């Protein structure tokens, strides 16, 4: 498993995708909605409840694998180009050629 973790840590899309996906699983397991987390106490209670549930833990592991996995290569790895890079590509808009 060769993954360029340094590059992923720098990518805000990775973080947003991961946090939203993990929280969606945890909230679904608890039968809650985003707007019901109105305090840090409620947030940490929700996290403790999720950790105590084997089904939620397995679902979160699945979500993390989806966030980490590059579907363009076999297995759980990055492309050779990604492994060799240290910086993210700049965004390209549709009007640039």
Secondary structure, 3 states (H helix, E strand, C coil): CCCCHHHHHHCHHHHHHHHHHHHHHHHHHHCCCHHHCCCHHHHHHHHHHHHCCHHHHHHHHHHHHHHHCCCCCCCCCCCHHHHHCCCCCCCCCCCCC
